[in-house]
Amino acid sequence: MARPQSPFPDKEAILALADAEDRLQIRVTPGAAHARIELPAPQAPPILHICVTTPPKDGKANKAVIKLLASALGIAGGRITLLRGEAGRGKMVQIESKRKS
């Protein structure tokens, strides 16, 4: 039997997509069959693709995105702030880095 694949890429690979101010661009797919995080293809823009099973209703999908990303990075959800894209699929989040704490 095949070993189940982790829904998360390597933490360092995710953080490498962030800009100098620790902001990360995300493309969200709410209502997906499985929650997962996908890195962009080589040569593609540095936008992380996050799929969550939660439907986009009353901000629940945004909360699920923050929770999933925090879990993948091994940090508390409170260290991730949604900066842009509350109602759209394209989002930008700020990750509070350890250097700032």
N, C-alpha and C positions, 0 to 999 in steps of 0.2 A: 504494500500500500504506500502511496506517495505521501511524503511529509507535507502537512499543510503549510502554505506559504504565509508569511507574516503580512498583515495588511499595511504595514508601515515600512517605508524605505529607511535607510540608515539616518540617524539623527544629524550627523555631520553633512550628509548630502542635502537634507532639507535646509539646514542653516546656511549652506553655501549659496542658496538662492536668494537670501536676504540682501538688501542693499546696505550701505554703510551705516544707516541709522536703524538697522535691525527691523526694517519693514519688509513684509513678504506679500507678494501678489498671489492671489488664490483664485481659482475657477472652481465653483461649487456645482455639484450635481445632487440636488435634494431628491428624496424618494427613490434612491437607488436600491437595488436588490441586496447589495452588500456594502458595508462601510469599508472604505479603503483610501489610501493616499498614494498618488502616482506622481513620480517625477516627470518633468518634461523630457521629450526626446532630445538627443544631442542636436545642436544647431537651432533648436526651437527657443522662443522667448522664455525667460526664467519665471514661468507661472506654474505653481503647484496645483495639481488637480485633486480635489478632495470630494469623495462621494460619501454621502450620509443617507441612512435609511429614513430619516425623519422628513416629513413633508414640509414645504415652505409655508408654514402657517404660524402667525403670531410670534415670529422670531425664534421658533423652536429649532429650525434648521441651523440658524446662526450659532445657537448655543451648542448644538451637536458638533458643528465644525470646530469651535473653540475647544471643546472637550476632547475630540479626536486628535487634534493637532497637539494639544498639551500632553496627551498620553504618548504620542509618538516622540515628542521631545523630552519627555520625562520631567516636565515642570508642572506647576499648578496652573489651572485655567485662568486664575486671576492675573497671571503674568503676561497674558495675551489680550490685547485690546483691538477691537474692530474699529478701524479708522474710516473706512469707506466701503460702500456697497451693502448697506443694511437690507435693501430690498432687491438687489440684483444678484446675478450669479458671479459677477466679477467683484472681488473684494480685496481690500488691503488690510493687513493686520500689523500691529506693532508687537514685537516680542521683546519683553523686558530681559535684557541680557544680564549675566552675572556681573559684568564689569560695572554696571550701573547700580547694582544693589549694595 
